[in-house]
Amino acid sequence: MILLNSFNPQKPDIIENQPLSQYTTLGTGGTAEFFAQPQDISQLQALIVEAGNIPVYVIGGGSNIVIPDGEIRGLVISTRRMNSITWRNDLTAEIGGGYILSSLVNTLRGKNIGGLEFTAGIPGTIGGAISGNAGAGGHGVCEFVEGVRAVDGRGNMVEYVRGDFSYAYRECSLGGVIIASVLMTFTEGWKEDEYTVFVTRRRNQPLNFRSAGCTFKNPEGNSAGKLLDECGCKGLTVGGASVSEKHANFIINCGHATSSDVMGLADLCARRVYECTGITLEPEIHTLSPCFNVP
Ligand SMILES: Cc1cc2nc3c(=O)[nH]c(=O)nc-3n(C[C@H](O)[C@H](O)[C@H](O)COP(=O)(O)OP(=O)(O)OC[C@H]3O[C@@H](n4cnc5c(N)ncnc54)[C@H](O)[C@@H]3O)c2cc1C
């Protein structure tokens, strides 16, 4: 299948050999064979139809993802331009999958609408947040989702309502589709005190370095950061990647890391925690993998 840039108002430009590190907060990763940034659901559908049987990948804000080094064969779609928001009533909005979560939080704060205070400081897009039920303090963004409009591997639009999908800690059952927009209902009254608590917690994180957030999920009743710290992982280094001295669950890019450095270091940490405690840590960071047409 050859992707051609013939004029089609329904289809965004397709760029060949696009370096992807700039689309991630970690700042590592290789080059996409094909790359496109649709602006709305119809452009997304047209792209997927055009892609045919080649592997298709999706990235949002790239804040929870490690993109392998080297060439990514297939089409990588960035949702960042799918960033519309339409208010349906005072508390309900339809939000594009590429809308930046922190912009939404600022809007809610300005309008005195509550609900997402716990997401203070979480980077990335709404689509990425829903796909991994991003959150903090026992809450996740999926709690506020009324409906989801997504696109499947054939370019068909699929709609879900609350109850059609399930979610848990850093998990959502909406797999094998690209989330195009989300209908969310919030609550009355922004809680500034709650927001401040979550903003303050960010001071423990190495925000002056590039990272992809927490490397591992917290095991039930335990803290991955604490386990990693107790097992002596702080400061461990592979190539240009190090375990932060500030927060052991963050792998930071010291400036010249590759994705294989990051993944090698994550493996080393998981092995060390297992040998030390018998606990298997599960990754929270995603490795870029195809939504459709797995090679
Ligand atoms: C400094 C820092 C702090 C963080 N703190 C937190 C925190 O407190 N809590 C937390 O939960 N996370 C945290 N994260 C991780 C990350 O910000 C969240 O998981 C975020 O919601 C990921 O969104 P994204 O758009 O960047 O997704 P990406 O990183 O682009 O993608 C993540 C996954 O979602 C998939 N995906 C992305 N968009 C879509 C879509 N539209 N449809 C279907 N699948 C999609 C991707 O294929 C990938 O598998 C932090 C990250 C950083 C760098």
PDBQT file of the ligand as one rigid body, heavy atoms in Angstrom, charges set to zero:
ROOT
HETATM    1  C1  LIG A 301       5.757  14.814  34.477  1.00  0.00    +0.000 C 
HETATM    2  C2  LIG A 301       4.644  13.806  34.237  1.00  0.00    +0.000 A 
HETATM    3  C3  LIG A 301       3.712  13.575  35.234  1.00  0.00    +0.000 A 
HETATM    4  C4  LIG A 301       2.671  12.659  35.029  1.00  0.00    +0.000 A 
HETATM    5  N1  LIG A 301       1.769  12.452  36.027  1.00  0.00    +0.000 NA
HETATM    6  C5  LIG A 301       0.756  11.560  35.838  1.00  0.00    +0.000 A 
HETATM    7  C6  LIG A 301      -0.211  11.324  36.862  1.00  0.00    +0.000 A 
HETATM    8  O1  LIG A 301      -0.203  11.910  37.937  1.00  0.00    +0.000 OA
HETATM    9  N2  LIG A 301      -1.205  10.424  36.605  1.00  0.00    +0.000 N 
HETATM   10  C7  LIG A 301      -1.284   9.748  35.416  1.00  0.00    +0.000 A 
HETATM   11  O2  LIG A 301      -2.221   8.947  35.237  1.00  0.00    +0.000 OA
HETATM   12  N3  LIG A 301      -0.378   9.942  34.444  1.00  0.00    +0.000 NA
HETATM   13  C8  LIG A 301       0.636  10.832  34.610  1.00  0.00    +0.000 A 
HETATM   14  N4  LIG A 301       1.564  11.029  33.622  1.00  0.00    +0.000 N 
HETATM   15  C9  LIG A 301       1.501  10.208  32.399  1.00  0.00    +0.000 C 
HETATM   16  C10 LIG A 301       0.710  10.855  31.251  1.00  0.00    +0.000 C 
HETATM   17  O3  LIG A 301       0.766  12.267  31.318  1.00  0.00    +0.000 OA
HETATM   18  C11 LIG A 301      -0.750  10.431  31.223  1.00  0.00    +0.000 C 
HETATM   19  O4  LIG A 301      -0.843   9.032  31.173  1.00  0.00    +0.000 OA
HETATM   20  C12 LIG A 301      -1.479  11.048  30.024  1.00  0.00    +0.000 C 
HETATM   21  O5  LIG A 301      -2.863  10.908  30.217  1.00  0.00    +0.000 OA
HETATM   22  C13 LIG A 301      -1.100  10.418  28.674  1.00  0.00    +0.000 C 
HETATM   23  O6  LIG A 301      -1.746  11.156  27.647  1.00  0.00    +0.000 OA
HETATM   24  P1  LIG A 301      -1.041  11.396  26.245  1.00  0.00    +0.000 P 
HETATM   25  O7  LIG A 301      -1.979  12.132  25.380  1.00  0.00    +0.000 OA
HETATM   26  O8  LIG A 301       0.294  12.038  26.446  1.00  0.00    +0.000 OA
HETATM   27  O9  LIG A 301      -0.871   9.907  25.737  1.00  0.00    +0.000 OA
HETATM   28  P2  LIG A 301       0.361   9.297  24.886  1.00  0.00    +0.000 P 
HETATM   29  O10 LIG A 301       1.560   9.243  25.755  1.00  0.00    +0.000 OA
HETATM   30  O11 LIG A 301       0.475   9.975  23.596  1.00  0.00    +0.000 OA
HETATM   31  O12 LIG A 301      -0.192   7.826  24.667  1.00  0.00    +0.000 OA
HETATM   32  C14 LIG A 301      -0.377   6.930  25.766  1.00  0.00    +0.000 C 
HETATM   33  C15 LIG A 301      -1.158   5.718  25.256  1.00  0.00    +0.000 C 
HETATM   34  O13 LIG A 301      -2.470   6.126  24.879  1.00  0.00    +0.000 OA
HETATM   35  C16 LIG A 301      -2.726   5.805  23.517  1.00  0.00    +0.000 C 
HETATM   36  N5  LIG A 301      -3.511   6.906  22.965  1.00  0.00    +0.000 N 
HETATM   37  C17 LIG A 301      -3.188   8.226  22.929  1.00  0.00    +0.000 A 
HETATM   38  N6  LIG A 301      -4.175   8.934  22.363  1.00  0.00    +0.000 NA
HETATM   39  C18 LIG A 301      -5.149   8.046  22.022  1.00  0.00    +0.000 A 
HETATM   40  C19 LIG A 301      -6.415   8.162  21.372  1.00  0.00    +0.000 A 
HETATM   41  N7  LIG A 301      -6.904   9.343  20.965  1.00  0.00    +0.000 N 
HETATM   42  N8  LIG A 301      -7.142   7.034  21.165  1.00  0.00    +0.000 NA
HETATM   43  C20 LIG A 301      -6.666   5.827  21.584  1.00  0.00    +0.000 A 
HETATM   44  N9  LIG A 301      -5.485   5.658  22.194  1.00  0.00    +0.000 NA
HETATM   45  C21 LIG A 301      -4.727   6.760  22.418  1.00  0.00    +0.000 A 
HETATM   46  C22 LIG A 301      -1.344   5.671  22.871  1.00  0.00    +0.000 C 
HETATM   47  O14 LIG A 301      -1.376   4.823  21.736  1.00  0.00    +0.000 OA
HETATM   48  C23 LIG A 301      -0.539   5.078  24.016  1.00  0.00    +0.000 C 
HETATM   49  O15 LIG A 301      -0.732   3.683  24.095  1.00  0.00    +0.000 OA
HETATM   50  C24 LIG A 301       2.600  11.954  33.801  1.00  0.00    +0.000 A 
HETATM   51  C25 LIG A 301       3.551  12.199  32.788  1.00  0.00    +0.000 A 
HETATM   52  C26 LIG A 301       4.564  13.120  33.012  1.00  0.00    +0.000 A 
HETATM   53  C27 LIG A 301       5.560  13.362  31.911  1.00  0.00    +0.000 C 
ENDROOT
TORSDOF 0
